[in-house]
Amino acid sequence: MRVKPILVGAAALLAVAGFGFLVVAIQALEQGNESEVRAELRTFDRLGAHFNEELARARLYVDVQQDDLLRHIERMRELASRLGDGDTPLRGLDPRVDAALDAYLASLREKIDLATEYESRNLALINALELIPWESDRILEALPDENRGTRSLVLALNKEVLTYGILPRPDNLGRVEDLLYELSHVPPDLPAEVQNPLVKLSSLGNAVLIQKPWVQTNMETLLAHPVGGKLSDLQSAYNGYRAERLALAGQYRWLLVGYAAALLLGLGWLGWRLRDSYRSLDLANTRLHEANRDLEEKVAERTRHLEDTLAELKTSQTQLIQSEKMASLGQMVAGVSHEINTPLGYVRSNNDIVAESLDELDALLRSYRDTLAMLNRPDADLDEAARAMQELETLQREVDPDGVWDELRQLLADNRHGLAQISELVGDLKDFSRLDRSRTEYTDLNAGLDAALKICRNVLKDRIEVVRRYGELPQVECAPSQINQVFLNLITNAAQAIEGEGRIVLTTRRDGDRVVVRIRDTGSGMDEETRSRIFDPFYTTKPVGEGTGLGLAICYRIVNEHDGRIVVASAPGKGTEFAIVLPLRQPDERDSAAAAATAEA
Amino acid sequence: MSHDTPNAKPRVLFVDDEQRILTSLKMLCRRDYDVRIAHGGEAALEVLRNAPVDVIVSDQRMPGMTGIELLRQARELQPRAMRLLLTGYADLNAIIGSINEGEIFRFISKPWSNDDLKATLAQAAEAAGIDVADEAPAPESGGDAPAAAPDSQPGVLVLEPDETRRRAFRDVLGDECRLFEAETLDGAVERLQQHDIGVIISDVRVQGTPIVDLLNPLKRYQPHLVSMILTDRADAHDAIELINRSQVYRFLLRPLRPAMCRISVRSALQQHAALKRNPERTRRHRVQETDERAGGLGEGLVNRIRMMRSRLGLT
């Protein structure tokens, strides 16, 4: 997941780099140093042209300023030197261009060398041509008039040489050679003033003869020098190179177009993908919004529902606590009414039986009386008396007064016992409920435990041994009916926890300004989870319908309202012990509040 | 299964954990009955295993075993023996249990009236003479199909003013039996006159009248009729009345549980069939006589029930 963005970034970078490379390459190929090269080539051309012009002028006009030519040569030499140093944009472009450049440079150097020589020879020629008339004049001045032949020779030579030197005619050269020959054969007896210039004239004439054809020939060579062609070669080499570059640039351009198209396509695809993902993102977002709204509605609805339920629960909890009180009251009533109705049942039945027996005894007694009265009568008939005695005996046998007396005694004893039991139960009830006393009072908790024990006697019966380890307790300020209810509840629970036979130990003791009541059973005990929840309302281990699970919750509340504590220790299989700790005195400020709370509950 | 000798006294077994009760009852009954006593459920079962008994009278609250549990087992050990509960206090669950599981003849509260007890014992002892060989305990758990021909089967009458509840009965029992409906006591009597009805189902009260006031004359004049109660207003007093004065066969608490309801109706129809096969057996379900004028029913309705009996008597 983390590699992907890096890859995408690299790909994008590569794409941009490729694009940039192509653009730069095309630009380089198209542009390059084109303008500089063109300027350079133009310089070559221009310089070459000027040079040729100057050369031509040098040929045409003898009196041309030699400086101009020299300057041009110098310029050309500089150019050649520059090119030789490689200081030109043409150098290094392409091997063919380099070769053409080299060829051009070689040709240029050749032409320069030739031009240099030409210049010096031309200069010599021109000097000679200038000196020839001057030397001729000196000869003619010094030549005696009589020497006409020489004179005309000089004049002819002068004329022919000049013509030859400047604009030679086809027969010029022959004549000049002839004249010079003649001149060399002039008699040596001429004065020195003549002889010296003559010699000079002759050498000048020869110089012209030497220089003029060279100058003439090489002028043609110079003018026809192939440097121009080399330049053209260079130009065409460069043009070829340039064309290749442009062709390459064209190819690159196509490549660029293709590449750009591919990039565009890629971008388009990415955009489409992006649009696609945006669309799905939008869709998801919309759905999320909807779901969120739904959820909020549901939550709101649920909250409302829960609030209603909570309110209902609170109401029903109150009702349930009330009904649990009623239920435990009902349980107690059930037990007590059974306890009362049992003696009441036999007392009433016995009463009827006694009444019946008394009727029988009464009949027997009456029979005695009648018989006795008859026997005592003076006119008593013996037969009649005997019959009466007979009847009496029969009746006596039937009634069996001795047996009846025993029975009556037995029944009356039972009744006495039954009535005592009933009064005791009523007394217990009164002790237990304390309904005839004020709500909070100083109470003997040991007596409260005894009252509770009596009330639930039918639960304990014979199977559970109750051990009382009561300590000396001061009177405790509490609501006895409530505390007794706690005792009853805990003892009943203890009894129910014991299967078969077992033992309940009740311990009380004073602990400073508090009393501690412990109710321990040898019952089944409970595990940690059960132990931690037993005071929770509605928690019950009894089968559904047998307990509301509020008994201990109510105990907890009652003890709490008395500013006391109730704690439990238990282990599965080892039994359970509840310990109730109550203060001897209720705090003053709580007095009324606690009373109000208990009254409300 | 009758008495050992024709002149032998009926055998009655009293069970209570209080010796003085047993003493008193023994003294009361020893002249007319062969009295046996047991101090608790186990001892009583021991007696029942060893000798036939005609009537069992048990306390409900006893250590070790409740009276209902004892009577339930007694019903299996000696189905012929009549079962009575004599108790100082029984909560509603105990009473409902005594109906559905114990199928008891009477529920008597302590303290009792000796005369009434004697009269009830006499009725029970007389009914105990009736052979119940074919009255096996109804197999209520059996999911067997109902009788083969539903059309020829006696119908079931639902007496219920509330349409929703009648519909619920229709849903549950529609396929089970021929179902008739009535909204009022008059309507119920009318249906009973018109149709062959074996079982009547009702709440404890209908339009303010305790249903026992209708069931009591019905059971007296048409003793094959078997009644069932389905209620959410259970009350111990009403339930005791329904036992003693109308021999209610089943007492169910709402909510209506379809499976339970169907099984109970099936069982009630079987009971009805058994009573019809052997009319003598209706004496085992004789109800307490009450002053008819004291009942909540008008004279007219009771007369119609009485007429119905004579009409049915011809068939």
Interface residues (C-beta under 8 A of the other chain):
Chain A: G330 V333 A334 G335 S337 H338 E339 I340 N341 T342 P343 L344 G345 Y346 V347 R348 S349 N350 D352 I353 E407 Q410 L411 D414 H417 G418 N458 K461 D462 R463 G545
Chain B: D16 E18 R20 I21 T23 S24 L25 M27 L28 D59 Q60 R61 P63 L86 T87 G88 Y89 D91 N93 S109 K110 P111 W112 S113 N114 D115
